[in-house]
């Protein structure tokens, strides 16, 4: 190989290494974003479910209290 061919070969190899490095970085970044997004969605879903459960419990308690007062059940009798 002459010097020019060696230079071309070295440049080609360097470009391939840079491309591989960029692909690796992109893949890692995509995985990280997916993980963060997934974790965030799961956390938000848990929070919303907890809020909904609390609202339902509060509604049930309100309905029970109203029913007790309408039929005249003393609140101490529970």
TORDRENKE-280156 format. One record per residue (C-alpha): residue number from 1; x, y, z. Coordinates in steps of 0.02 Angstrom, whole numbers. Each point is the difference from the previous one (the first is absolute). Layout:
N
> num, px, py, pz
> NUM, X, Y, Z $
...
//
This chain:
78
> num, px, py, pz
> 1, 0, 0, 0 $
> 2, 60, 172, -37 $
> 3, -18, 147, 118 $
> 4, -158, 66, -82 $
> 5, -89, -168, 15 $
> 6, 55, -16, 181 $
> 7, -68, 173, 37 $
> 8, -166, -42, -83 $
> 9, -11, -163, 95 $
> 10, 39, 86, 165 $
> 11, -130, 136, -34 $
> 12, -129, -131, -46 $
> 13, 36, -98, 158 $
> 14, -11, 160, 105 $
> 15, -169, 46, -79 $
> 16, -66, -175, 35 $
> 17, 56, 12, 181 $
> 18, -81, 171, 19 $
> 19, -161, -63, -79 $
> 20, 0, -150, 117 $
> 21, 30, 115, 149 $
> 22, -143, 114, -53 $
> 23, -116, -150, -21 $
> 24, 47, -62, 174 $
> 25, -30, 171, 77 $
> 26, -167, 16, -90 $
> 27, -54, -172, 57 $
> 28, 46, 38, 180 $
> 29, -91, 166, -5 $
> 30, -157, -80, -72 $
> 31, 3, -135, 134 $
> 32, 23, 131, 135 $
> 33, -145, 105, -65 $
> 34, -113, -152, -11 $
> 35, 45, -51, 177 $
> 36, -27, 174, 71 $
> 37, -163, 20, -94 $
> 38, -61, -170, 55 $
> 39, 47, 31, 182 $
> 40, -83, 171, -4 $
> 41, -159, -70, -74 $
> 42, -7, -139, 129 $
> 43, 26, 122, 143 $
> 44, -135, 116, -66 $
> 45, -120, -146, -23 $
> 46, 30, -55, 181 $
> 47, -33, 176, 63 $
> 48, -160, 15, -101 $
> 49, -62, -169, 59 $
> 50, 34, 47, 181 $
> 51, -94, 165, -22 $
> 52, -146, -90, -82 $
> 53, -7, -128, 140 $
> 54, -2, 139, 131 $
> 55, -139, 91, -92 $
> 56, -103, -160, -11 $
> 57, 26, -34, 186 $
> 58, -51, 178, 42 $
> 59, -154, -14, -110 $
> 60, -49, -165, 82 $
> 61, 23, 74, 173 $
> 62, -107, 151, -48 $
> 63, -136, -112, -70 $
> 64, 3, -108, 157 $
> 65, -10, 151, 115 $
> 66, -144, 73, -101 $
> 67, -94, -166, 1 $
> 68, 25, -18, 188 $
> 69, -65, 175, 32 $
> 70, -151, -29, -113 $
> 71, -52, -159, 89 $
> 72, 46, 66, 172 $
> 73, 142, -116, 45 $
> 74, 107, 78, 136 $
> 75, 179, 26, -56 $
> 76, 62, -80, 164 $
> 77, -81, -167, -44 $
> 78, 129, -45, -131 $
//
